[in-house]
Amino acid sequence: MKKVSIYDKAMCCSTGVCGPQVDPVLPRFAADLDWLAAQGHEVHRFNLAQNPAEFANNPSVQQMLTDAGIDCLPLVIVDDQIVSRGEYPSRDNLAMWTDTPLKRPVSLPVSGAGGCCGDTGCC
């Protein structure tokens, strides 16, 4: 399983989904991280306002902040490699970076012209 670390800009709480004006991307991303953790991956999320020591203790994050400033946040790191910066990635990208298969919704079988039982003539 992979270790996924998210370094967020300063937010009001750990997910940023509270307050009067919630960025609609944040609830989706929080759900995607919950899904990723449910797949067995180790997920850590750090908020600059609440976890500044985590930013200071990671040399890759320090270097990105020095080079690109705070606009590089959010940073997504998978197994010590930066895979995304400056935007919240999609579930598809999270799945790709962690080698996690996406389970697409299963569609129901569609009956043919012979009714719900096919061509057996039972109905």
N, C-alpha and C positions, 0 to 999 in steps of 0.2 A: 504494500500500500504506500501511497505517496504522502508527503508532508506538504501541505499548502498553507502559506502564510499571506495574509492580506494586511497591508499597511495603508490605513485610511487617513484622509485629511482630518482635521479636528472637527468632531461632530458632538452633538449634545448627549449622545448615548452610544453604546457599543455597536448599534446597527444603523443609527441615524433615521430610524423610522418613527420617531415621535416628534412632537412639535406641530405648529400650525401649518407649515409649508413643507411637506415631505416630498423629496425628489422621487418620482414614481419608479425610478430605476432601483432605488435602495430596497424596497420590499421584495422585488423580483430577485435581486442579487442575494439577499438574506435567505430566501427560499432555496436558491441554487446552492448556497453553502450548506444549508441543512441537508439537502439531497446528497451533496458530495460526502458529508460526514456519515450519512446513512449507508453509503456505499462502502464504508470502512476506512476512508481516508482520515488522516489526522489534519484537522483544520484549525488554524489559529487566526484571529482577527485582532488587529491592534489599531487603536484610535490615537492619533497624535495628542489629543487633549487629555486622554486618560492613561495612556501607556507610553509616555515619552522615552522612558528608559529602553524600551524594546527597539525604538528607532535608533537610539544612540549606541546600542550594543550590537547592531548588525552592520558590518563594514560595507556591504553592498548597498544597503539603504542609505547609509551616510554618504557614500559616493554619489548616488543618484540625486540626493538632495543638494549636494554641493554643485553638481554639474547642471542639473535641470531645475533646481528650486522646487517649491512646493507643488508646482503644476505636474510633477511626475506622479503624484498621488492620485488615485490609489495605485499602489504597486502590488503585483501578484507574483509570488515566488513559489515555485514548485521544486522541492528537493534542492534548495539553495541556488536555483537558477531563476533569474527574472524572466517571466514569460509575458508580462503585460504591464503597461504603465499609462497613467493618465485617463483611464476609463475602466468601467466595470465590464468585465468580459461576459459573454453569453454562457449558458449552460453547455452548449455545444463545444465551446472552446475549453471550458473547464474539464469536460469529459475527454477531449482530445489530449490535453496536457497530462492527464492522470491515467490515460489508457483505460478509461471506464466506458463500457458500452452503454449507449443510450437505448432505453427501452421505449420504443414507439408504441402508441396506442394500438391495440389489436382491433381490427375491424371485424364486424360480424359477417358471417357468410351470407351471401346474397343468393336467394333461390333463383332457379332458372324459370323458364316458362311453364314447367310442370307443377308449380305450386311449392309449398314449403317442404315437401318430401322429395323434391326432384321429379324424376320421370317414373316413380314407382306406381303412381296412380292411386295412392292410398287416400288422397283428399282432393 
